[in-house]
Amino acid sequence: MSERRAQLTRKTKETEIRIELDLDGGGSYEVSTGIPFFDHMLESFAKHGLFDLRLQAKGDLVVDLHHTVEDVGITLGQALREALGPAEGIRRFGSCVLPMAEAKVETSLDVSNRPYLVYRVELPNDRIGSFDVSLVEDFLYAFSQNAGLDLHVEQRYGKSPHHVVEAIFKGLARALRVAVERDPRVQGVPSVKGSL
């Protein structure tokens, strides 16, 4: 079986990002973005998806967190797409309903190479410390567009922004883990078109 790994670097005037991703890892991680809460979410993503993730990002955080969060989404999405290769033998679809204390979030996705994001999350408090919760949608949009995911995230309920966002990242990890798993019954690409 071929290894499903990717190693990428993205450098712009706003950010510099290095990433290594192994889809068939054990959930180990080394993450440093300069944004502690975002690091915590990416670590949860790796741990619960069983993806090995090495990610270092340096961005213009004195301007805003947006550039770094969005560019990490772009780079992680590109790494996923590269690691998947032709996506032969994968399950393709994944979903997870994940509880986190008083919150519950449903995440469903299709590794279709036809990117789309449906994001139905509303929170009365838009801050987790200094982290702007609206950046989660920006991250997921960039990630789904570059990974080629049809991604649907729906908050069923929840008050704490920390719990809701953590449920989003863990649910994304669990759904993606199922979707990219190799299924021994699937021959070739899981599409009647012959490609994704």
Secondary structure as UniProt FT lines:
FT   STRAND          5..11
FT   STRAND          15..22
FT   TURN            23..24
FT   STRAND          29..32
FT   HELIX           36..49
FT   STRAND          52..59
FT   TURN            61..63
FT   HELIX           66..84
FT   TURN            85..86
FT   TURN            88..89
FT   STRAND          93..100
FT   TURN            101..102
FT   STRAND          103..111
FT   STRAND          116..120
FT   STRAND          127..128
FT   TURN            129..130
FT   STRAND          131..132
FT   HELIX           134..147
FT   STRAND          149..157
FT   HELIX           161..180
FT   TURN            184..185
FT   TURN            192..193
//
